[in-house]
Amino acid sequence: MIGQELSETGKRLFRDFPILRMLWESGRKKGIRETIALIEKAEEFNRTFAVPRALELDMRMEREPEYFDWEIMRRACKYRFLSIFIPRQLGGVAGEFMVTNTSLLMDELCSGCSGIALAVGAHSLGVAPLITSGALAHWDTVLKEIVEGELKEQPVTMAYAITEPSAGTDVEEPEYLEKARLSLEAKKVKGGYVLNGRKCFISDGSEAKYFTVCAALDRNRPLQTWTTFLVERGMEGFSTPRVELKMGQRASHAAELLFEDVFVPDSHVLGYEGDGMGNGILMIMAASRGPVGSIATGIARGALQHFLAWARTKRNGKRPIDEDRIRMNLADMWGMVQENRGLYMSNAMLGDAIFGKALDNPIMNLTLGLPSSLRTMPLMRNFLNSYYGKAMINAILRYYLKDEDMTQLLETASLAKFSCADNAMELCSRALSIMGPEDSEERRWVEKCYRDAKLTQIYEGTNQLNRLVVNNIRFEETLRVEVPRPFKKGVMA
Ligand SMILES: Cc1cc2nc3c(=O)[nH]c(=O)nc-3n(C[C@H](O)[C@H](O)[C@H](O)COP(=O)(O)OP(=O)(O)OC[C@H]3O[C@@H](n4cnc5c(N)ncnc54)[C@H](O)[C@@H]3O)c2cc1C
């Protein structure tokens, strides 16, 4: 019965992810149909666009790291991948399985080319703090602009900036932020803040129009004063002077952001002063480290497909797959992919259970159901940006997002992140060792996957840090995510 209703993609997904079949059978057909349709789009994106150009683009960006292929973002618009995290009420495509769909999408896209996929996915990382901070005043402007641009295939994108030249791991964990040596500082002035300093390694940093940026208001008290800002390209004194030469995932840029007396108005603080670690980082990491696990899984699956093609090809009259040792390795590799999927899906489904309620509840639906012209009226905008407006949104968030839930989400996210990344490295490394030094197209693919996989051990917190996060939540109970409390006073008051 199921077979007749499902496309080939649906059948593949049900075979690989029995949990999706279970949801379908238990009455969530509408949501699962959307998931299948999304993955069909990702398959088409890979088949018609990403895969045919991935190797060439990877080589070109080694020679010309500054080059960026804007066609990536235009195609992402065509398939509406830029609004995967934007609520439907605002014209986006985020539905009941927002986090699960994001994870499955990244797995699929990364099986084609994770560099191209990262250029698409890092944008949603930039969008996430706007959503989790409940910055309603910017939903009708920034998020609407992204959706409108997407519909016209004129990409408007975002990036997320926390890393600084001498503080990478340090800004990802409260204990280390306390002692971090920071470069960027935001000084309070009349009507806003003036930002000076640098951020580095920011994915999509040289392309994005909007940035969610964390900065200390006082570098001597970083943890207490860590605050999230919305920064716009074009603000005076803001520039993105350079990009890195990357070892992997080269199709997306990692850029430096330079702030020279950049004035950011009060209205552009997301959440409250001092919310940066709770709202600005830990909540984002709880939602984004799982998808990094799925990025690693997609890379591993891509490598496995190329290894399988290699193993099925005759060499000197023999096919490698006819040897038991190769067949056992293939089974091991598939085991690693499926182990990864179990881990990132646990995180994704928990994420949907938590965020689903926060985004789809009577108060939110009522607020988002109002005509946007009403919400964008100066009086309303001023209220939403005011202390009491923010307190109202924070009260809703606190009602639905509980510290215990967000802490559990962070634990599952970190576990998925480091396990999937390590499995991806192990899989690619094993495939390369078996293939040996021959020069074939399949080997070139696996070598690219190896370089791509390495980066998943580094970003969204290194694997070492993520191991400590799991330990600190599960065994020592010293780490806890604190959802911002309503009616919080400014920390510099
Ligand atoms: C491709 C790419 C894309 C990125 N995109 C973004 C982005 O979009 N936005 C953004 O803000 N950042 C981004 N980053 C930055 C990334 O998050 C950092 O590189 C990462 O957090 C590590 O920081 P670091 O490079 O400063 O290394 P360091 O923090 O200097 O770490 C160096 C080594 O020391 C280990 N180490 C450090 N402290 C500890 C400790 N206390 N205990 C145990 N081990 C420790 C680390 O695990 C690592 O092995 C990106 C990085 C890369 C490579």
The ligand as an SDF file (V2000), in Angstrom:
LIG
                    3D

 53 58  0  0  0  0  0  0  0  0999 V2000
   35.4900   25.8890    7.3230 C   0  0  0  0  0  0  0  0  0  0  0  0
   35.1980   26.6320    8.5650 C   0  0  0  0  0  0  0  0  0  0  0  0
   34.0310   27.3700    8.6640 C   0  0  0  0  0  0  0  0  0  0  0  0
   33.7420   28.1020    9.8260 C   0  0  0  0  0  0  0  0  0  0  0  0
   32.6040   28.8560    9.8760 N   0  0  0  0  0  0  0  0  0  0  0  0
   32.3810   29.6400   10.9560 C   0  0  0  0  0  0  0  0  0  0  0  0
   31.2470   30.5230   10.9990 C   0  0  0  0  0  0  0  0  0  0  0  0
   30.4260   30.5530   10.0760 O   0  0  0  0  0  0  0  0  0  0  0  0
   31.0960   31.3330   12.0740 N   0  0  0  0  0  0  0  0  0  0  0  0
   31.9800   31.3210   13.1190 C   0  0  0  0  0  0  0  0  0  0  0  0
   31.7870   32.0840   14.0520 O   0  0  0  0  0  0  0  0  0  0  0  0
   33.0530   30.4900   13.1090 N   0  0  0  0  0  0  0  0  0  0  0  0
   33.2710   29.6630   12.0620 C   0  0  0  0  0  0  0  0  0  0  0  0
   34.3630   28.8210   12.0400 N   0  0  0  0  0  0  0  0  0  0  0  0
   35.2950   28.8330   13.1620 C   0  0  0  0  0  0  0  0  0  0  0  0
   35.2360   27.5530   14.0020 C   0  0  0  0  0  0  0  0  0  0  0  0
   34.0540   27.4900   14.7470 O   0  0  0  0  0  0  0  0  0  0  0  0
   36.5180   27.5280   14.8490 C   0  0  0  0  0  0  0  0  0  0  0  0
   37.5880   27.2740   13.9510 O   0  0  0  0  0  0  0  0  0  0  0  0
   36.4850   26.4840   15.9260 C   0  0  0  0  0  0  0  0  0  0  0  0
   35.5990   26.8530   16.9340 O   0  0  0  0  0  0  0  0  0  0  0  0
   37.8700   26.2520   16.5530 C   0  0  0  0  0  0  0  0  0  0  0  0
   38.4520   27.4410   16.9470 O   0  0  0  0  0  0  0  0  0  0  0  0
   39.9770   27.7820   16.5640 P   0  0  0  0  0  0  0  0  0  0  0  0
   40.1030   27.5490   15.1070 O   0  0  0  0  0  0  0  0  0  0  0  0
   40.3000   29.1080   17.1050 O   0  0  0  0  0  0  0  0  0  0  0  0
   40.8290   26.6530   17.2900 O   0  0  0  0  0  0  0  0  0  0  0  0
   41.3410   26.7050   18.8040 P   0  0  0  0  0  0  0  0  0  0  0  0
   40.2110   27.0790   19.7000 O   0  0  0  0  0  0  0  0  0  0  0  0
   42.5690   27.5130   18.8690 O   0  0  0  0  0  0  0  0  0  0  0  0
   41.6810   25.1880   19.0490 O   0  0  0  0  0  0  0  0  0  0  0  0
   42.9100   24.5830   18.6050 C   0  0  0  0  0  0  0  0  0  0  0  0
   42.9400   23.1580   19.1240 C   0  0  0  0  0  0  0  0  0  0  0  0
   42.9820   23.1630   20.5820 O   0  0  0  0  0  0  0  0  0  0  0  0
   41.8860   22.4040   21.1090 C   0  0  0  0  0  0  0  0  0  0  0  0
   41.3760   23.0670   22.3070 N   0  0  0  0  0  0  0  0  0  0  0  0
   41.1890   24.3970   22.5010 C   0  0  0  0  0  0  0  0  0  0  0  0
   40.7090   24.6230   23.7360 N   0  0  0  0  0  0  0  0  0  0  0  0
   40.5670   23.4110   24.3270 C   0  0  0  0  0  0  0  0  0  0  0  0
   40.1180   22.9880   25.6160 C   0  0  0  0  0  0  0  0  0  0  0  0
   39.7300   23.8600   26.5430 N   0  0  0  0  0  0  0  0  0  0  0  0
   40.1150   21.6790   25.8770 N   0  0  0  0  0  0  0  0  0  0  0  0
   40.5270   20.7610   24.9520 C   0  0  0  0  0  0  0  0  0  0  0  0
   40.9710   21.1070   23.7120 N   0  0  0  0  0  0  0  0  0  0  0  0
   40.9890   22.4080   23.4130 C   0  0  0  0  0  0  0  0  0  0  0  0
   40.8390   22.4250   20.0060 C   0  0  0  0  0  0  0  0  0  0  0  0
   39.9620   21.3340   20.1320 O   0  0  0  0  0  0  0  0  0  0  0  0
   41.7100   22.3490   18.7500 C   0  0  0  0  0  0  0  0  0  0  0  0
   42.0870   21.0240   18.5140 O   0  0  0  0  0  0  0  0  0  0  0  0
   34.6470   28.0660   10.9100 C   0  0  0  0  0  0  0  0  0  0  0  0
   35.8220   27.3030   10.8190 C   0  0  0  0  0  0  0  0  0  0  0  0
   36.0980   26.5920    9.6790 C   0  0  0  0  0  0  0  0  0  0  0  0
   37.3740   25.7860    9.6140 C   0  0  0  0  0  0  0  0  0  0  0  0
  1  2  1  0
  2  3  1  0
  2 52  2  0
  3  4  2  0
  4  5  1  0
  4 50  1  0
  5  6  2  0
  6  7  1  0
  6 13  1  0
  7  8  2  0
  7  9  1  0
  9 10  1  0
 10 11  2  0
 10 12  1  0
 12 13  2  0
 13 14  1  0
 14 15  1  0
 14 50  1  0
 15 16  1  0
 16 17  1  0
 16 18  1  0
 18 19  1  0
 18 20  1  0
 20 21  1  0
 20 22  1  0
 22 23  1  0
 23 24  1  0
 24 25  2  0
 24 26  1  0
 24 27  1  0
 27 28  1  0
 28 29  2  0
 28 30  1  0
 28 31  1  0
 31 32  1  0
 32 33  1  0
 33 34  1  0
 33 48  1  0
 34 35  1  0
 35 36  1  0
 35 46  1  0
 36 37  1  0
 36 45  1  0
 37 38  2  0
 38 39  1  0
 39 40  1  0
 39 45  2  0
 40 41  1  0
 40 42  2  0
 42 43  1  0
 43 44  2  0
 44 45  1  0
 46 47  1  0
 46 48  1  0
 48 49  1  0
 50 51  2  0
 51 52  1  0
 52 53  1  0
M  END
$$$$
